[in-house]
Amino acid sequence: MNMLPWVDFGFPFGRRLVLSLLFFSFALAGCRSLEEPNTLALPPDDAARAKAMALFSEAVLLNAAQDVPEAEKKPRVERLMEEAYRADPDQLDIAVAYGRSLDERKLPEAALAVYERCLLGNPGVADLHRLAFAAAFAANRIDRMPIHAAAVFEADSADRKKTAFVIDSLISAGLDADALALARRDHERHQDAEIPRKLCMWSLALLAELERGEKNRLHPGEPLDPHVIARRVRTFLQTARTMNGTERTGENRQMESDLAFLEVACYLAEDDWRHACATLERNTADNPDQFTGFALVGHYFSTNETAWAAFRSDHPLHGGSFTDCLIHGYQAEEEGRVHDSRIAFQTAYNMLAGAGETVPPSLFAAYVQALEQDGCWDEAFRIMRWGIACHPDSAILKNLLAYSLALEGRELTLAERLVDEALQAEPESIAYLDTKGWILFKANRPYEAIQFLLRAVAIKRDPEVCDHLRDALRTVGRDAEARMIKGDPVENPAD
């Protein structure tokens, strides 16, 4: 039964009355809302989020302001960023901005805490893991680096540069096991020579650091231990050798020679020259056209008289092996005994040629350079031409003959053709670009010469190439630029 018959929705009057009451109720509520503020509170989470965004927006606007002095702006922005983060630490943009501000203030430990706190609410964000990895590296938190390194690798496994950066950072931190684990996973995915080459580069960097006598950057007060470095490098080499496989292709053989060179360097770092020489002997037998490491051993013996005396008594030049002759030659060359060097390389050359074996391009090159240093130019030219006849595809020998002809200023047309063929094989070779430039200079074509010499200098500022470029620039009247190449101050800045 209808208790309010006059408000029956079945009648027009009832409908109008209800509508009128509703209208006046809303109107009255609206009037009160104009007089009294809305006191309905936001949920705590929404309020914190709104506050954080307001502070963050204020910081962004202040940072972009042009009329606020930098000294005043920076601390205010940092304070607003921190307040925004404290209000809502789970907002990704705010956490990243605050973490980066901490990085800029050289507070990597605090930045790492911010990134890892944000990762709890935003798991799997690759950018956060990258930032956390960099912060962990800067803070020397080697306990946290592998965790973020693995996440970065999984997120960017196709980006070889990022993978190399992560592995390099792990190696720098001494986390070799984690670095090699990622290296193996990268190699399994791509099955190419990228990682073995990188491992060789990292090994070389470690050995170079040891050679310079630098301190370990993670432990400034602790000197580098040659035996520790050698063990680390051997681990890298073993991994690279496994990746390289046993297939005897040209690229694999070159990699084996590179690995043998690094192995020799490890032994020499430990003053174990006997194993170094045995490694050279083994590598030369496997790769007769590669003399990698002999110059290194020659340098070692030239600075260690006791070791050289012991080697010489057990491995005389006459009656010794082929590798013994090469070591004698490189050691004499290092000490500046040009005649003894020439005799040693000549003995090695005659060993192979007399036995009817193929003389590799590397031996032709070493013998020719020794002949030139000893003043035997006619014999040097004869050996070079014979070497090119034996190895018509050898860019090294073609460049060597071309440069020698340029130095003599003769047969420049032949010299240019030879170096052009060498450049076809290796267009970015500094030595070949320098030879081309010097031939053009000798042919009275200095403007063309400058172009090739500039390309060589852009790759590496080799002192000899810089000398050639300076001579070419002065020939065309560009003395100011020539002085800049040499490093002299420019007297007239207008030039």
Secondary structure, DSSP 8 states (H G I E B T S, - for coil): --S-GGG-TTSHHHHHHHHHHHHHHHHHHHHHHHHS-------HHHHHHHHHHHHHHHHHHHHH-SSS-HHHHHHHHHHHHHHHHHH-TT-HHHHHHHHHHHHHTT-HHHHHHHHHHHHHHSTT-HHHHHHHHHHHHHTT-TTTHHHHHHHHHHHSTT-HHHHHHHHHHHHHTT-HHHHHHHHHHHHHHH-SSHHHHHHHHHHHHHHHHHHTT-B-TTSTTSB--HHHHHHHHHHHHHHHHHHH-S---HHHHHHHHHHHHHHHHHHHHTT-HHHHHHHHHHHHHH-TT--TTHHHHHHHHHT-HHHHHHHHHHS-STT--HHHHHHHHHHHHHHT-HHHHHHHHHHHHHHHHHTT----HHHHHHHHHHHHHTT-HHHHHHHHHHHHHH-TT-HHHHHHHHHHHHHHT--HHHHHHHHHHHHHH-TT-HHHHHHHHHHHHHTT-HHHHHHHHHHHHHH---HHHHHHHHHHHHHTT-HHHHHHHHT---S-TT-
